[in-house]
């Protein structure tokens, strides 16, 4: 394997993980008030009302599908009676539906950012970077699924990409597994690693937060000035 491949499939994964973890810690310690999605609902609620849930629920389902495909070995699904063909049909159909929902939602959010003046004015440079990287990662993922699984003869990524992913997580990297992976899948993985690298420095940090304090905090009581 040449130097470029080693850097891409060995160094870059660990670099993106380090940037994610260190960046999260740095952001939390230095910018807790900025740890937010910076909601712009008051600028324009109509498009946001359908595009945001469509995007978020679609992305959540896509994430769960990636966890199943990357983390769970093929031998485990075979052990419970799911054949390889059955798995790929299920993954392609459900993944395509989830990806379509997320992508349509993203298009709505992009349209809103570009067309609505007040939302466009509130858009920062990092917001632009975030939208660009999200769009590239999602387009490459949708294209890889369409090209390889729907129009092509099907590609068994659980024999290459999935073991490579687990080898990185288990600190026993096997970058050579990525050598035979089709280019469109490589581009999707590369775009995802770049997105992970900048994640802590964008509004995407809100994805790792949960408002647990709302469950136990006292009620906020509003009284009119007349009382």
Protein Blocks (a to p, Z undefined) as FASTA:
>chain_A
ZZklmmmmmmmmmmmmmmmmmmmmmmmmmmmmlmcghiaklmommlmmmmmmmmmmmmmm
mmmmmmmmmmmcfklmmmnopafklmmmmmmmmmmmmmmmmmmmmmmmmmmmmmmmmlmm
mpcfklmmmmmmmmmmmmmmmmmmmmmmmmmnopafklmmmmmmmmmmnopacfklmmmg
cfklmmmmmmmmmmmmmmmmmmklmmmgccfklmmmccdddddfkZZ
